[in-house]
Amino acid sequence: MISLAGGLPSPDLFPVKELKKASDEVFDNDGKTALQYGMAAGYDKLREQVAQMTRDRGVDCTADNVAITTGSEQSLDLVGKLLINPGDTVLVEEPTYLCTLDILRTYGANLVGIQMDEHGMRMDLLKKALKEHPETKLIYTIPNFQNPTGHTIPNARREEMEKLAIANGVVILEDDPYNRVRYSGKAQFPVKHFDNTGNVIYLSSFSKFLVPGLRLGWMVADPSFMKKLIPMKQSTDLHSDNLSQYIASRYLAENDVTKHVKQICDLYHKRAETMMKELDENLPEGSTHSNPEGGMFLWVKAPETVNTVDLFKECIKHHVAFVPGAPFYSNKVKQGTFRLNFSNADSATIKKGIDRLCDAMKEYMKKNEVKAE
Ligand SMILES: Cc1ncc(COP(=O)(O)O)c(C=O)c1O
């Protein structure tokens, strides 16, 4: 079975040796503090380092605006818990990260999907939705290499999103775990860069550019949010793993992170190119794929008469797996869609996997008399 389904970063580039060295040094030098309880907002030194990384991306912030979390997943949950009451409207990209949809549903949000084009969330439709839903509390966006589509929002649209949010008194939740994994095109500013009023809560993570197993992410927000989010974090788990925080901090201090990130980008670029070339040559007529500038995913659109859950079953018979599109939709599912991951298989495996996928698609379409749209 070749799985192009999961969302795992490539372990080939996990800096195991460097993390072991950092870990040994933490035990040798800071063992007693690293193994003690810590602060809810996180290890001070790591908060400083994160604040510096965030300033480097054009966001005006200090360590006081930073809280370390147990991955972006926890940040999403904390923001949901803080801001969403049953019935509150949240505008989300359609499709979007399925775990966020689950979190928002858990807190009783009324989810309204905003369609995207190849440059992410459409601002004309956002404007319309804000008019139709004046009660909107939150806009949720993944501006870089979106999960699941791979789309990236350009600066001008980011600025417009922020202007619309301000004009309508809405908070933006910017979920940005993939930003460093850019292998082509030009880096865009975070939406938070355009924030002069403190209405953007920015999230990122160590999972995609370092390792996910340390379970470390962070939030950057205005003090008005921080004074509620930090006690909430404390009542959830007191603080994120202190040892992990010390190790990550030492790793950042002692290693050339830019060089490490470039290796990840080069590898993912190669894998993405292999996948896209293979799709271009073999996808059945009427099917298209997105063209991401980074991240780990691309999105395939087959004709809408293709039921991708049934197609998935056909693919399993061909020993290849993907994630059907349906769970990524907040409301009305667009049929015929699915997500492919290119970070966690080598080029030869990707090539074989896409060949199997395209064979299965052709067989499914023939059997079900699917016509290209
Ligand atoms: C858009 C998005 N947000 C958040 C997460 C969670 O990441 P973390 O490992 O930091 O909890 C993921 C993980 O795949 C993701 O794709």
The ligand as an SDF file (V2000), in Angstrom:
LIG
                    3D

 16 16  0  0  0  0  0  0  0  0999 V2000
   -3.6220   23.8770    9.1900 C   0  0  0  0  0  0  0  0  0  0  0  0
   -3.1210   23.1270   10.3710 C   0  0  0  0  0  0  0  0  0  0  0  0
   -3.2420   23.6820   11.5800 N   0  0  0  0  0  0  0  0  0  0  0  0
   -2.7930   23.0560   12.6790 C   0  0  0  0  0  0  0  0  0  0  0  0
   -2.1940   21.8090   12.6050 C   0  0  0  0  0  0  0  0  0  0  0  0
   -1.7200   21.1480   13.8660 C   0  0  0  0  0  0  0  0  0  0  0  0
   -0.3390   21.2310   13.9580 O   0  0  0  0  0  0  0  0  0  0  0  0
    0.4850   20.9570   15.2990 P   0  0  0  0  0  0  0  0  0  0  0  0
    1.3280   19.7750   15.0450 O   0  0  0  0  0  0  0  0  0  0  0  0
    1.2830   22.2030   15.5230 O   0  0  0  0  0  0  0  0  0  0  0  0
   -0.4940   20.7320   16.4140 O   0  0  0  0  0  0  0  0  0  0  0  0
   -2.0500   21.1880   11.3540 C   0  0  0  0  0  0  0  0  0  0  0  0
   -1.4400   19.8620   11.2540 C   0  0  0  0  0  0  0  0  0  0  0  0
   -1.3460   19.2280   10.2470 O   0  0  0  0  0  0  0  0  0  0  0  0
   -2.5230   21.8720   10.2110 C   0  0  0  0  0  0  0  0  0  0  0  0
   -2.4310   21.3460    8.9910 O   0  0  0  0  0  0  0  0  0  0  0  0
  1  2  1  0
  2  3  1  0
  2 15  2  0
  3  4  2  0
  4  5  1  0
  5  6  1  0
  5 12  2  0
  6  7  1  0
  7  8  1  0
  8  9  2  0
  8 10  1  0
  8 11  1  0
 12 13  1  0
 12 15  1  0
 13 14  2  0
 15 16  1  0
M  END
$$$$
